[in-house]
Amino acid sequence: MSTPAITVEELEALIREGVPLVGNFGIRIDHLAPGTVRMTLPYNETFVRPGGTVTGPAMFGLADVALYGAVLSLIGRVELAVTTNMTINFLRRPAPVAITADCRIIKMGKRLAYGEVLLFSEGDPEPVAHATGTYSIPPHEPVKLAVSGYQSPNGG
């Protein structure tokens, strides 16, 4: 499978409608492929905390929805896939600019997916945060792409 199991348009609509708190952040999807996604959180002065830095909750929301998008890129619109665990490490003070999330799935199983997200301040090649997380996957149609050794029950 060289195309994602969900389109950019479907994912954007799902984020806006199904995850309205983060959907209202104005996040845009810059790239979507099976098992990976790049999203950008546009700069908004309401995301700036005292000290002139982007607030952690906004970055955490971006990381979580990026992992959701990467999971759905493999399994399609399975809305009840949910975060079971997520950890974020803030590495450096982010500038008050747009934040980009680069996410990839590391391990895709039948019931759990594990991935990582690197967050970057716009224009800076060094990450400002690193997140890892696990998503619980409810029963769905079989995955047709092997990720980190996972094989579809249908032999795909």
N, C-alpha and C positions, 0 to 999 in steps of 0.2 A: 504494500500500500504506500504509494508516494504522495497521496493527497490526504489531508487530515480528515477525520471522521465527522467533523463539524466545520462549517464555513465560518469565516471571519464575521460575516453579517449575523449568522445564527448565534455565535458566541457573544458578540456585542449586545444583541437584543436580550439574551439570557442574563448577562451581567446586569444590564439596566433594569430588567423586570424581575429577575429572580434573586438578585443580591442588591436591592435598591440603595442601601447605605453606600456601598462602594461604587455601585453603578452611577450614583450622582456625583462621583469624584471627577467624571469626564475622562476616564481612562480610555485610551485608544490602543488598538491592536496594530502593531507595526509589522509583525511577521508571525505566521502560524504554519507549522509543519507537524507531521506525526511525532509526538513526544516532546515538542519544543514550542515555546511561544516567547515573543518579545512584546511587552506592553509599556506604554508611557503614561505616567501620571503627570498631567500638565501642571505647571506652576499655578498656585492659587494662594493668595495671601492668607486665606483662612487655614492653610496647612502649616503656617509658620508659627513656631512656638517662641517664647521668650529666649533671647540669645540669637535670634535671626537664623534659625535652622529649621528644616522640615521636621514636623512632628513624627514621632515613632508610630502612633496609631495609623497615620496615613500610609506610611511605608509598609507597615504590617498588612494593612488591607490590600495594598497593591501586590505584595508577595503572595498572599493567600489566594487572591483571584487569579494570579498568574499560574499558580500550581493547579487550580481548578481548570483553567483553560488548557494546560498541557495534558491533564488527565483526559478531558473531554476530546482532545484532538486524537486520542487513541480509541476511545470507546463510543464516541458520539454523544448525543444529547441524553445523558443519563443524569437527570437533574438531582437525584437523591444521592449522588456521590458527595460525600461530606468529609471535611477535615476531621481527622481523629487526633492529630498531634502536629504542632508546628512550633519551631524554635527559630528565633531570629537573633543574630548577633550584630549589634551596631558597631561597625569597625572604625568609622571616621565621621566627623561632623559634616552632614550634607549641606551644601550651599542652598540658598533659597531659589532654586531653579527646578525645572522639570526633573522627575526621577524616572529612570528606565529600569525595567525588570527583565532579566534574561533567565528563563526557566527551562529546565530539562528534566525529563523523567529518567531516573536512574534504574529503577526496578519496577516492572509492571507484573503483578500477580493476578490471580483470579479474583481475589477479594480486597487486596490492598495495592496501592501504588505509592512509591516513595520517590521524591524529587528534591531538587535544590533550586534556589533562586539567588541570583546575584543582583544587587541593586546599585545603580550608578547615578550620580548627579550628572545632568546634561553637560557635555563637554569635558568630562573628567574620565580618564580611562581606568582609574583606581576605584574599586568597589567601596561603597559606603556602608553596605550591610550584606550579610549572607544568611539565608534562611534555608532550613530543611523541613520537610513535612511529609506526613503520611495521609493519604485519602482512603477512606473506606468506600468500596465499590459494591453497590447492590447487584443482584442478578441482572444480567443484560445479555445482549447478543454477543457471541464470542469475538474476542479481539483477533484481528487478522494480521497484526504486525508483531513480530518478536522484538522485545525490548529486554536487554540484559538477560537473554537466555529464555525468556518466557515463550512458550509455544502454545498456540491456540489449540483448544480441544479438537478442532477440526483438522489439525495437521498443517495449518497455514503458517 
